[in-house]
Amino acid sequence: MQDYAFGSGNGDSSAQTIKIDWKAVFFNPSQGDNKIRIVSMAGKKTKVHWVTYHNSEKKVCVRCPSEGCPICIAGEKAKTNYILKIIDRATQTLRLYEFSKQIKDEIERLSVNLKKEKSTANDSLSQYDLNVEKGAKNANPLYHVNIIGKNKLETNKEKLLAESDAELIENDILNIEELIKPWSVKRIREQVYGIDENGNPVENKYVPKVPTAGVPNDGSVPDTDPSFNYGANVEKNKKNTDGVDPKDTEFLNEL
């Protein structure tokens, strides 16, 4: 697990910290089939950098603060990732799924296709189980996402699964905003570059343990709007790099 600072507003290392089991919180698809259900189509955008700390060879995902970000100033553009709450069918647990543009486009495609069919025009993709198929290393594309089916509530097993889903959603305590809060400029200086605001070396014994959160390293264009509405206004805004014009972004909040 990795320390993460809550209560400071910026995630500074000097703030009070609590332990977060990143492996339990974030969904990391394995090679092959991975069955999930999207809890809500109301997602989030986050900007990230993949860098090495000054005292480690391991790469770590840094949440970009945008304004004053030392990594951006150094010339490395932040990449956009997307986050949805999902139910991992392998463990029947509520988790966060963070992914890049390729998965986002796959989800958009499925959502648009549902709306095109008369029999499913009023359905949401969050009503269906999906399969995230992860290919072998260096496969292109690496992921394929397809619909498995909708719970018809016909058998006892289906009814019990629906009850389990409802209980998970009702007891949801995952706070996306806290978990993806941008790093402070101070934290980036100290932990990534090992210096203070005046450029002096700082004593920093922290060696990162990279969270295996499935955070992709192939994002798209940075965006200042952290919210993202999956499946809405897709065809209308195809000209936009991310598929949705920020001024048209709204939450669906179906659940």
DRENVEX-760015 format. One record per residue: residue in three letters; x, y negated, z negated of N, C-alpha, C, O in turn. Coordinates in steps of 0.02 Angstrom, whole numbers, plus 50000, padded with zeros to 5 digits. Layout:
! residues N
ALAXYZXYZXYZXYZ;...
//
This chain:
! residues 255
MET500425006050000500005000050000500444993850000501024994049980;GLN500154988350022500514982050026500164976849984499554976449984;ASP500564972749949500274967249910499954962049958500224960650011;TYR499404959449937499084954049975498804949049925498454950949878;ALA498964942749936498774937549887498084934849900497944932249954;PHE497654935449850496994932449853496954926649804497314926549754;GLY496514921749819496404916349772496804910149788496644904749763;SER497324910749830497734904949845497474901249906497634895449917;GLY497064904649945496814901650007497294902650065497104901650122;ASN497914904650051498404905350104498804911750102499194913050147;GLY498704915750050499074921950045499794920950025500224925050045;ASP499974915749985500654914649963500874920149916500474922849878;SER501524921749918501784927149877501774925349803501824929749760;SER501704918949787501704916849718501024917649685500974917149624;ALA500504918849724499824919349698499704926149667500084930849678;GLN499164926549629498974932949599498794937849655498454935949703;THR499024943949648498914948749702498524954749677498514956349617;ILE498194958049724497884964449711498124969349764498344967349817;LYS498074975649749498294980749796497754982349847497164983049829;ILE497954982849909497484984749961497764990949996498324991050020;ASP497364996149999497555002150034497375001250108496815002750129;TRP497854998750146497714997050216497495003050256497075002550301;LYS497775008950240497585014950277496855016650267496525019250312;ALA496595015050208495885016450194495435011150223494865012650242;VAL495675005050227495254999450250495204999250326494654998350353;PHE495765000150360495774999450433495745006250468496075011050447;PHE495365006450521495285012450561495855012850611495975008050648;ASN496205018350612496775019350657496645025650698496755031150673;PRO496415025050760496245030850800496835035650810497395033450821;SER496685042050805497185047050820497155048850893496665047350927;GLN497675052050919497665054250988497105059350996497035064050957;GLY496705058451048496125062751059495485059051045495445052951053;ASP494965062751023494305059851011494235057050940494475060150892;ASN493915051350935493785048050871493075045450871492915040750908;LYS492645048350831491935046450832491805040950781492015041350723;ILE491455035750804491305030050761490595027550774490285029350824;ARG490345023350729489745019550741489885012250722490135011050667;ILE489745007650766489825000550751489264998450704488684999850718;VAL489444995150649488944993150600488554987050623487944986850617;SER488904982150649488584976150674488994973450732489604973950733;MET488654970550782488994967750839489284960850824489604957750867;ALA489184958350763489484952050743490204953250723490344955850669;GLY490664951350767491364952750755491764946550740491494941050734;LYS492414947450734492864941950720493464942250768493674947550791;LYS493744936250780494384935750815494924934050764494794930750714;THR495514936450778496084934550736496694933950780496774937750829;LYS497134929350764497754928450802498334931450763498404930250703;VAL498744935250798499274938850764499944938150801499964936950862;HIS500484938850763501164939550790501434946250765501294948250709;TRP501824949550807502194955450785502924953450781503234951950832;VAL503194953450720503884951250709504224955850659503904959950626;THR504884955150654505264958550602505434953550547505564947650562;TYR505424955750485505624951450429506384950550430506744954450461;HIS506604945350396507324943850396507724949250361508324949850372;ASN507404953250318507764958450280507514965350297507574969950256;SER507244966350357506984972850375506984973650451506914968750488;GLU507064979850473507034981250545506334983050567506194983650627;LYS505884983950519505194985850536504794979950561504884974250538;LYS504354981250608503914975950632503304975350587503064980350560;VAL503074969250578502494968050536502014963450573502224959250613;CYS501374964250558500864959950589500754953850546500544954350488;VAL500884947950574500794941550538500184938150565500114937150626;ARG499714936250521499114932550541499304925250552499524921850505;CYS499224922950612499454916250632499024910750601498414911050607;PRO499344905750569498964900150542498824894650593498494889650577;SER499074895450654498994890550709499394884250694499964883650717;GLU499104879550658499434873150647500074874050606500054876550549;GLY500624871950634501254872150599501574879050595502064879850558;CYS501314883850630501584890650627502304890850652502434889150710;PRO502784892850610503484892950631503614897750689504054896550731;ILE503224903150693503324908050747503094905050813503424905950864;CYS502524901550812502294898150873502794892850895502944892150954;ILE503044889050846503524883650860504154886550891504474883350933;ALA504334892650870504924895950898504814898550969505274900951001;GLY504194897950993504054899651063503684906151074503574908051132;GLU503504909651021503134915851030502384914651021502154912850967;LYS502014915451074501294914251072500934919751033501094925651037;ALA500434917550995500034922450958499574926151006499384923551058;LYS499404932250988498954936351029498294937150993498264937150931;THR497764937851031497094938451003496904945750993496934949751039;ASN496694947350933496394953750918495664952750898495454947150882;TYR495284958050898494574957850882494444962950827494764968150824;ILE493964961350784493824965750727493074966950720492674962250723;LEU492894973150712492204975150699492184979850638492664983550626;LYS491634979650602491534984650549491244990850582490774990450623;ILE491524996550564491295002850593491225008050538491495007350483;ILE490855013350554490835019350511491255024550546491115026450603;ASP491765026850512492205032150538491875038850525491815040950467;ARG491655042150578491295048450569491735054050542491475058850513;ALA492385053550550492825058850525492825059050449492885064350419;THR492735053250418492735052850344492085050250317491975050150256;GLN491635048050361490995044950342491115039250292490815039050238;THR491565034750312491725028950271491685022650313491775022750374;LEU491565017050279491535010550312492235007750317492605007550268;ARG492425005550377493105003150388493094997350437492584995750467;LEU493664994050444493754988750493494154991550551494654995050543;TYR493924989850611494264992150672494534985950707494154981750730;GLU495194985350710495524979750743495834982150808496184987150810;PHE495684978350861495904980650927496034974750973495854969050957;SER496334976151029496494970951077495984970751134495454973751131;LYS496164967051186495684965551239495434971751276494864971851299;GLN495844976851281495624982751319495014986051287494524987651321;ILE495034987051221494464989951185493874985151186493304987251195;LYS494014978751178493474973751180493094974151246492484973851247;ASP493464974751301493144975251367492734981551374492204981551405;GLU492984987051345492614993451347491944992751309491434995051332;ILE491964989451251491354988451212490864983951248490264985151248;GLU491134978751280490704974251319490364978051376489774977151389;ARG490744982251409490474986151465489894990451442489374990651475;LEU489974993951388489454998351362488834994351341488264996451353;SER488944988651310488384984451287487994981751346487374981851344;VAL488334979551397488004976851457487614982351492487054981251516;ASN487904988351497487564993851530486924995851495486434997751527;LEU486914995451428486304996951391485744992051410485174994151419;LYS485924985851416485424980651431485144981351502484594979151517;LYS485544984451546485324985151615484804990651624484404990351671;GLU484804995551580484335001151585483674999351550483674997051493;LYS483125000351585482464998551557482335002351492482044999451445;SER482525008651489482375012651430482785010651369482605012251312;THR483335007051380483775005151324483874997551320484314995251284;ALA483474993851357483574986551361483534983051294483854977851283;ASN483134985851248483054982751182483514985751129483484983851071;ASP483934990351150484384993551103485024989451094485224985551137;SER485324990551037485994987751024486494993451023486324999051004;LEU487104991951042487614997051042487744999650971487995005150961;SER487574995550921487664997550851487185003150829487255005850774;GLN486715004950872486255010350857486525017150881486215022350869;TYR487095017050914487365023050945488035025050915488425020850892;ASP488155031550915488825033950899489255033450962489015034551018;LEU489885031650952490355030851008490945035450998491105037650943;ASN491275036951053491905040651051492465036251077492445033851133;VAL492965035151035493565031551055494095036851071494365040051026;GLU494235037651134494725042651155495405039251164495485034751205;LYS495885041551126496555038751130497005043551169497045049451153;GLY497325041051221497755045151262498445046151232498585043851177;ALA498855049651269499545050751247499945044251251499735039551284;LYS500495044051217500925038151217501095036151288501265040351330;ASN501045029651302501195026751368500645028051419500725026351478;ALA500085031051398499525031951445499245025051464499245020451423;ASN499005024551526498735018151549498095019451590498135022151645;PRO497515017551562497425014151498497505019051439497435025151447;LEU497655016251382497775020351323497115022851292497095028251263;TYR496585018851299495955020451267495375020751317495365017151367;HIS494895025051301494255025151335493715025451281493775029151233;VAL493185021451290492635021451242491995023351278491835020551330;ASN491635028151250491015030551281490475031751228490625032951170;ILE489855031351250489295032551205489195040051196489185043851245;ILE489125042351134488975049351120488215050351119487965054851152;GLY487865046151082487145046851079486855042851021487215040050980;LYS486195042751018485825039150967485515044050918485265049350938;ASN485525042350855485225046650804484465046350812484155041150800;LYS484175051950830483445052150843483045053850780482425053950782;LEU483385055150725483055056650661482575062550666482045062550635;GLU482765067450706482325073250717482495079150670482045082850650;THR483115079850653483315085450610483505082950540483615076950530;ASN483535087550493483745085650425484445082750425484585078050388;LYS484875085550466485565083150470485575075850495485945071750468;GLU485175074350545485155067450571484865062650520485095056950513;LYS484355064950483484055060650432484535059250375484575053650350;LEU484915064450354485405063550301485965058850323486215054850284;LEU486155059350386486685054950413486445047750413486825043250396;ALA485815046650432485535039850432485505037050362485645031150351;GLU485335041250313485315039050244486015037250219486105032350182;SER486505041250239487195039850220487445033350250487775029350217;ASP487275032150313487455025850346487155019950310487495014950297;ALA486525020450294486175014950260486485013550192486545007750172;GLU486685018750156486995017850091487675014450097487845010050057;LEU488055016450147488705013350158488635005850172489005001750146;ILE488155004250215488054997250234487804993050176488004987350166;GLU487354996050136487074992550079487614991050027487594985849994;ASN488084995550019488604994849968489254992049997489784992549965;ASP489224989150055489814986450088490134980850047489804976050029;ILE490784981550032491144976349996491744973750037492144969850011;LEU491804975850099492364973650141492254966350162491764964850195;ASN492704962050143492664955050160493174953650216493774952850202;ILE492934953350278493384952550334493794946050328494394945950340;GLU493454940650308493794934250304494394934450257494914931550272;GLU494324937950200494884938450154495444942950182496034941450174;LEU495244948350213495734953250237496134950750297496694953150307;ILE495864946050335496224943550393496404936250385496524932750434;LYS496434933950323496604926950310497304925350338497774929150326;PRO497374919850374498024918050402498554917150347498404915050291;TRP499164918750365499724917550320499854910150315499714906350361;SER500124908050259500334901050252500994899950287501384904650297;VAL501134893750305501774892050336502344893750287502864896250308;LYS502234892450223502734893950172502894901450171503484903250168;ARG502384905550172502504912750170502884915150232503324919450227;ILE502714912450290503054914450351503794912450348504234916450365;ARG503924906350325504624904150319505024908750274505574910950291;GLU504724910350216505094914150166505164921550185505704924450178;GLN504624924550208504634931750219504874933750288505184939050297;VAL504744929550339504974931150406505674928550418506094932050447;TYR505814922350397506454919250411506924918950351507524917750360;GLY506654919950290507084919850231507344913050212507884912450183;ILE506954907750228507164900950212506584897050180506004899050186;ASP506764891450146506244887150119506094881550168506344881650225;GLU505694876650147505484871250193506064866850215506014863250265;ASN506624867150178507204863150195507734867150233508274864650249;GLY507564873450248508024877650285508534881150242509004884250268;ASN508454880750176508924884150131508714891450121508124892950118;PRO509204895950115509034902950104508654903850039508784900449989;VAL508184908450039507794909849979507924917149958508034921450000;GLU507904918249893507974925049868507314928649877506824927149844;ASN507304933449922506684936849938506844944249947507104946349999;LYS506684948149897506834955249899506274959349931506304965449935;TYR505754955749953505174959249981505354962550047505554959150094;VAL505274969050051505364972650114504684975350134504374979050096;PRO504444973450193503764975150212503654982550224504084986050252;LYS503074984750205502824991350225502284989950276501744987550258;VAL502414991550338501944989750391501294993550383501304999750384;PRO500724990150375500094993650368499904997350432499914994450486;THR499745003650426499545007550485498815006250499498385010550488;ALA498675000150522497994998050531497764998650603497204996650620;GLY498185001450645497995001950715497994995250750497674994450802;VAL498344990350722498344983650752498724983950817499314985550817;PRO498404982250873498724982850938499234977250951499184971850922;ASN499704978750994500224973851010500164971751083500664970251115;ASP499554971551108499454969751178498844965251185498424966351228;GLY498804960151142498224955751141498184951251202498554952151250;SER497724946451199497624942051256497764934851236498194933551193;VAL497414930151266497554923051255497344920951185496794922851163;PRO497754916951150497554914551083496914910551086496754907351136;ASP496554910551031495914906951027495834904050958496004907350909;THR495574897950954495514894750889494864896650854494784895150795;ASP494404899850888493764901750858493814908850833493894913450873;PRO493764910050766493854916750739493254921250748493304927250737;SER492684918550767492084922750775492004924850847492214921350893;PHE491694930550857491604933150924490964937050928490834941350885;ASN490564935850978489914938950984489944944351038489934942851097;TYR489964950651017490024956051065489364957251101488834957751071;GLY489414957651167488834959451208488394953551226487894954551260;ALA488564947451205488134941751220488444937451274489044936051272;ASN488034935351321488244930651373488854933051413489244929051437;VAL488924939551419489524942251451489554940451525490054937651548;GLU489024942051562489034940751633489034933351648489334931151697;LYS488704929451606488664922251615489344918951610489474913951644;ASN489794921851569490424918651554491034922651576491554922551543;LYS490974926251630491524930451652492144926451669492704929051667;LYS492054920051685492614915951701493064914651641493654913051650;ASN492804915351581493194914251521493654920151509493444925951518;THR494274918851488494774924151480494524929651434494644935551447;ASP494194927851379493984932751330493284935351342493034939351302;GLY492944933251397492284935751413491714931651385491154932351407;VAL491854927251336491334923251305491584916151296492114915051268;ASP491184911451319491354904451310491244902751236490704903951210;PRO491754899851202491674898351130491054894351113490764895351060;LYS490844889851156490254885651140489614889751141489114887551113;ASP489624895651173489034899951175489064905351122488604909551118;THR489584905451082489674910851033489184910250976489114904950945;GLU488844915750962488384916150906488444923050876488684927750909;PHE488234923750814488214930350784487534933550800487024930250802;LEU487554940050812486924943650823486584945550758485974945350752;ASN486994947350708486744949050641486124953450644485594951650619;GLU486214959250674485634963650684485454967450620484884969550612;LEU485934968450575485804972750518485694968750455485584971650402;
//
